[in-house]
Amino acid sequence: MKTISYFAIALILLGTNITKAQYSTNADVAQELEGLMKTSDVDLLNVRYFYYPNLQAYFDRETSTYIYSRDGKDWIESAKLPNALRGYSVSNGKRVPIEYNGDEPYELIQEHMKEYPANYSAKRQPQTADAKQAKKDDSTLAFN
């Protein structure tokens, strides 16, 4: 009976640790989206797709799936990215909100590739002048 009690307690403790980890991840994503909302002209609450330039792939917020190309021909919709992209961190990589309401955003892949070129540098990129100005505007508003 004692072993069952210990086992139940261990399961409960393990469950709370998993819950904490998921919460912090969601909080980080929410913070990133808030930052994007301040600097972007796009209404992120209504954005369905995010485009990942380095992967040439999309994330569908409506279905919580990734859409990526296999061999440049067939497009696959999956809850996870393929094993070939294991080293890529989706949370650290650049993602761009896409204004598209259909079910096949990859129809515009050529336009997205031109507008948002891939950057495979491991170093952080310097901020653009627009981003610096937005940050400056935010800091001056905080002190007024």
N, C-alpha and C positions, 0 to 999 in steps of 0.2 A: 504494500500500500504506500509505503514511503517513497519507493522509486517512482510510482505513478505521480505522486504529488510533486516530486522534484522535476520530473519530466514536464509536467504541466506548467510549473513556474518557469522553467527554462524556455518553453515555447512562448509564453507571454512576454518574457524579457526580450527574446529575439524579435518578436513581432513589433515591439515598441521601437527597437533600433531601426528596423526596416522602414517604419512609418516616418521616423525623424529624417532619414536620408532622403526619402521621396519628397518630403515637405521642403527641405532646403533646396532641392533641385528645382521644384516648381517655383519657389520664391526667386531663385536666380533668373529663371526664364521670364518671370513677371517683371523683374527689375530691368532686364534687357529690353523687353517690349515697351516699357514706360520710356526708356531712353530713346528708343526708335520713334515713339510717338511724338516726342518733343522735336526731333530733328527731321522728321519725314513729312512730306505733303500728303502721304497716303493715310487714309483712315484705317488703322491696323485692326480695329474691331471687326471690320467687314472683309479683311483680307483672307482669302482662302488658301493661297499658295505662297510658299517661300521658295526662292530659287537659290541654290548653292552653286556659285560659279566654279569653284574648284572641282566639284563633282559632276557638274552639268546635270544636276538632278533637282527634283522638286520635292517639297513636303506639302501634303494636302492636310490642312488643319481639320477639315470636315470629317475625313475618314481616318485621320492619324496614320497615314501611310506615306512611304517614300515612292517616288516615281523616277526610275532611272533607266538608262538605255543599256542594253546588252549588245555588244558588238556594233553599236551605232545603228542598229536596224530595229529590233523589237524593243518596245517600252514595257517595263515590268512594274507592277504596283505591289509593294510588299511592306509589311510592318517593320522590317529591318533592312538595313543596307547589305549588299552582298559581301562575302568574306574578302574579296579583293580590296575592299575599302576599309579594312579593319583599322589601319593606322590613322585614319582621318577622324578628328574629333569634331562632331557636328556642333557641339556647344561652343567650341572655341573658334570655329571657322566663320567666314563671312556668309551671311544669308541676307537675301534681298526680298522684301515684300513685292509680290507681283499682282498687278491689277488685272485679273482674268477671272471670268465667271463660268467658263465652260468646264468640261470634264477632261480635256486633253491639252494641258498647257504646253506640252512639248511640241505642239504645232508651231509655236513661236520660238523654238529653241535658237534658231539662227539670230533672231533679233536680240534675244536675251544674252547670247554669247558676245555680240558686238557691244551692247550697252553695258554689260557687266563682265569685263574680261577676267579670266582666272588669274590668280596671283599665288604662285606656289612657294613664295618666300616664307621661311620659317620666322623671320623677324616681323615684329609689328610694324605696320605701315604708318607713316606720319598722317596726322589729321589733315583733312582738307580745310580750306579757308572757310567754307560754310560751317563745318562742324566746330571750328575754333570760334567763329563769331557767335554761333548758337550757345556755346558754353560760356562765352563772355557775357552774353545777354542774360543768361540764367544767373550768373554770379552777381551781376549788377542789380538784378531784380531782388535777389535775396537780401541785399543790404539796404534797400530803399524802404 
